[in-house]
Amino acid sequence: MSAVTGPPSELDERRDELTPMLQQYVDRCREHDDALVLFRVGDFYKTFCEIAEEVARICELTMIEREDSTGTYTAAGIPVDNAAEYVERLLDAGHRIAIADQVEDPSETNGIVERAVTRIVTSGTVVDDELLSPDSTYVAAVVGGDGGTDDGEFAVASVDVSTGECRVAAAPDRASVREEVARVGPAELLAGPGAPEPDADCPITDWDDDAFAVDRARETLDAYADPDRFATVEARAVGGLLAYAEYTQGDDGALEYVSRVQRYDAADCLRLDAAALRSLELFENRAGGERESDTLFETINETVCALGRRRLASWLRRPLVDRRATEARLDAVDELATRTLLREELRDELSAAYDLERLVSRVSRERANARDLRSVAGTLAIVPELKEALADAEADRLGRLRDDLDELGATRELIENAIAEDPPQEITEGGVIRDGFDDELDEVRRTEREGRAWVADLEAKERERTGIDNLEVGHNQVHGYYIEVTDSHLDSVPEEYRRRQTLKNSERFVTPELRRREDEILGAAERADALEYEIFCEVRAEVADAADRLQGLADALATLDALLSLATVAVGPEFSRPAFHDGDQPLEIEAGRHPVVARAQDEFVPNDAELPAGSVALVTGPNMSGKSTYMRQVGLISVLAQAGGFVPADSASLPVLDRVFTRVGASDDIAGGQSTFMREMSELTDILHDATEDSLVLLDEVGRGTSTADGLAIARAATEFLHDEVGARTMFATHYHDLTALADERDGVFNLHFTAIRDGDDVTFLHRVDEGPSSSSYGVEVARMAGVPDAVVERSRALVESEDEATTDPAPSATQAATDGAGVDAAGTDADASPPPGQQTLPGTEPDGAAELQAIAAELRGLDLARTTPLEALNRLQELQDRVTER
Ligand SMILES: Nc1ncnc2c1ncn2[C@@H]1O[C@H](COP(=O)(O)OP(=O)(O)OP(=O)(O)O)[C@@H](O)[C@H]1O
């Protein structure tokens, strides 16, 4: 949070000498000294002095000098009409914004208009349409247990203030907190008392610790749910969070649209830790840039409305672990996939649905305008159609949905009868309520209409009566209606005409009758506007009474859209329905594809997978051969299946997994910050602690962040532990060929490899997985393709060949591992910077001196120091020194 909060010091010091308006500004700033106050003055939100400078800088606005009786001040104003765009910039710059609006009608006050902070905008609690993405926007809170009064160690609560969705879960330890926060993916995080050091990709907000205190939190929570239903630590997290939400929404009391606070058990779904979410690229592509949309979610998202989009995202974030529930979802998807006509009809109807969840919350917050109500009615209008289409649906889940599709006929009728078909944005300026809905309004409108008709006829009538053929009836803002007569006809003006205004060649008059009519018209118009507003508010309140039922309907529409999306994907020729078993049989995939890579790749090679319970597959092969893709595809197929989707494979027979863990070796990981090797090890620790026999563990190049010897030792020990102690299904892609020997030592450990065909100097990757360990090294070829200097390539070849000759053991050996491991990645940098052991003492290699020196120089040039750990660098230096000394 920026330091530019609180009142500008220049004004603060002289508060009592300032004009009343600036005094008010200073007061609002003092009251909200943790936020940047935008102060409404006319059509602008103003800021002053140093705060104005900050705002002008971030929003690229021009500063102006403001002068009043007390002095000159700099000011910057954000136009109210497109404030959203500027507010977004200020949020992005890390500000919390307090909107101080006029809370009195300026025309009805004599003195200074009262302004009050009506809401606080933060990145996690925005509710304005312009600022909200269609995805869920959560603010989350974490608290830790305090000295034995709590029955759980930590709790994570989240609320989406745009929809009112509010949930809380206990978390037994720090790792679970991190995992749950990653899964919620909040836009803002409150780190409450006792929360572990936050590790989130979003702004962290300081919020009143007292709000999380047991009594205060329970008191807040009481307005939403029975606090006794919650463990203390949960009540503290969700109570403190709701207090924050209330504060940001400028509400004095509870947020009406948060109608339910749901407790959930974080273990009630297939758990994906932060690393898994990241490396499986469910929602974010690690490469970013153009490939940003290459995520599992975007690949399978065929939803047609915002409700469904959010639901599908939450299904992917929390795939099911209840086999029956998964099968029920799959039955529904299956039926919708098979019945093309039904599917298309439902999708067609649903595409007309508005974002009912957010509409309802706006209705409850009294922020909905007439268009919003029409959107509610428009959404209700598709419900009978949907129900009818689903009439003969057979799947249980679809039957339940049909029952949940609440037509809310009375609400729809009310809106359709009351609200104009294409109403204006403003709700105070008339044109909102339909004729025939309210007798009094109709009467007032009739008076206004008749008055206007009388005036419209007046010109002709008066021309005839007076004989003045160019007499005109007109209207202006200042004088109202008038009758205009040119000077040449003034003689013919009747007696009752009263002079109003003299122009150059004419005079303007009024008559008592015209005056009376005018008052009548104005009175009626004003009365009509006021009445319309009143009626609108009544209708809105009546719709708000149905908020729970409307949210129930929104829920059903969301589910239907998400199911249809899965079904639309399922009809693709490469997709099939997964089958589940009890976990005792192998995880078996026939001709599986990576859903995202396969979409981008014309000739994707499908691969089988078979992982018996408790088995470990060691996957070797040259760089770029497809190891990571293969392992991730197994993970993604499992996730997709448990979310209720068909999977990209000819067939899949799967266990119900409790967790998917992934760990991608340091050099493959783009996450910066702390030492990548440290991070790698701490994530490995989580896996070794938390994996069970129902977990799937995907390890990619683990151990690469350190020296070969250490890395290999760690990789081996971790694999042994996973196999011997944990019994989790594990896939381990590795360049350490030594590890492949484990297959001979332990039942259930087996080797897989990827092959490439060498044609002269070229290597073609087959991207096909085969049994057994990899036996050839193509790292050198990849290095050549990547443009590594010829001298280095030649030298490497010589080394490999001599090494091969020196190898007596035909089975994969340490030396083989080393050469394979020392492959060079596509970026042209040494992917495994540690030296192949024994490289410099290989028998029979007497390199030519000049070439060796050249090779060393080229290697030095090629070193990517930014990606080299100190230990690697030291090893490397040692190696180079040895090579020079030996010459
Ligand atoms: N089954 C496949 N069919 C077609 N292309 C594939 C297949 N698998 C992977 N590829 C392509 O090969 C590229 C490299 O794959 P991947 O990253 O999985 O290799 P890797 O063996 O893990 O490499 P490294 O060891 O360098 O990390 C991918 O970007 C993809 O374009």
The ligand as an SDF file (V2000), in Angstrom:
LIG
                    3D

 31 33  0  0  0  0  0  0  0  0999 V2000
    3.3590  -36.7420  -27.8970 N   0  0  0  0  0  0  0  0  0  0  0  0
    3.8020  -35.6880  -28.5900 C   0  0  0  0  0  0  0  0  0  0  0  0
    3.4890  -35.5420  -29.8930 N   0  0  0  0  0  0  0  0  0  0  0  0
    3.9660  -34.4760  -30.5790 C   0  0  0  0  0  0  0  0  0  0  0  0
    4.7400  -33.5280  -30.0550 N   0  0  0  0  0  0  0  0  0  0  0  0
    5.0940  -33.6250  -28.7750 C   0  0  0  0  0  0  0  0  0  0  0  0
    4.6500  -34.7180  -27.9830 C   0  0  0  0  0  0  0  0  0  0  0  0
    5.1490  -34.5560  -26.7420 N   0  0  0  0  0  0  0  0  0  0  0  0
    5.8820  -33.4300  -26.7730 C   0  0  0  0  0  0  0  0  0  0  0  0
    5.8630  -32.8800  -27.9870 N   0  0  0  0  0  0  0  0  0  0  0  0
    6.5630  -31.6500  -28.4100 C   0  0  0  0  0  0  0  0  0  0  0  0
    7.8790  -31.6930  -27.9370 O   0  0  0  0  0  0  0  0  0  0  0  0
    8.1960  -30.5610  -27.1670 C   0  0  0  0  0  0  0  0  0  0  0  0
    9.0780  -30.9560  -25.9800 C   0  0  0  0  0  0  0  0  0  0  0  0
    8.3640  -31.7500  -25.1130 O   0  0  0  0  0  0  0  0  0  0  0  0
    8.7070  -31.8410  -23.5780 P   0  0  0  0  0  0  0  0  0  0  0  0
    8.9270  -30.5020  -23.0110 O   0  0  0  0  0  0  0  0  0  0  0  0
    7.6720  -32.7020  -22.9890 O   0  0  0  0  0  0  0  0  0  0  0  0
   10.1070  -32.5860  -23.6480 O   0  0  0  0  0  0  0  0  0  0  0  0
   11.0510  -33.0770  -22.4600 P   0  0  0  0  0  0  0  0  0  0  0  0
   11.5400  -34.4090  -22.8450 O   0  0  0  0  0  0  0  0  0  0  0  0
   10.3640  -32.9500  -21.1680 O   0  0  0  0  0  0  0  0  0  0  0  0
   12.2030  -32.0260  -22.5930 O   0  0  0  0  0  0  0  0  0  0  0  0
   13.2490  -31.5260  -21.4650 P   0  0  0  0  0  0  0  0  0  0  0  0
   13.9790  -32.7300  -20.9980 O   0  0  0  0  0  0  0  0  0  0  0  0
   14.1240  -30.5890  -22.2620 O   0  0  0  0  0  0  0  0  0  0  0  0
   12.4440  -30.8320  -20.4320 O   0  0  0  0  0  0  0  0  0  0  0  0
    6.8480  -30.0180  -26.7150 C   0  0  0  0  0  0  0  0  0  0  0  0
    6.8990  -28.6440  -26.6240 O   0  0  0  0  0  0  0  0  0  0  0  0
    5.9200  -30.4460  -27.8080 C   0  0  0  0  0  0  0  0  0  0  0  0
    5.8280  -29.4360  -28.7760 O   0  0  0  0  0  0  0  0  0  0  0  0
  1  2  1  0
  2  3  1  0
  2  7  2  0
  3  4  2  0
  4  5  1  0
  5  6  2  0
  6  7  1  0
  6 10  1  0
  7  8  1  0
  8  9  2  0
  9 10  1  0
 10 11  1  0
 11 12  1  0
 11 30  1  0
 12 13  1  0
 13 14  1  0
 13 28  1  0
 14 15  1  0
 15 16  1  0
 16 17  2  0
 16 18  1  0
 16 19  1  0
 19 20  1  0
 20 21  2  0
 20 22  1  0
 20 23  1  0
 23 24  1  0
 24 25  2  0
 24 26  1  0
 24 27  1  0
 28 29  1  0
 28 30  1  0
 30 31  1  0
M  END
$$$$
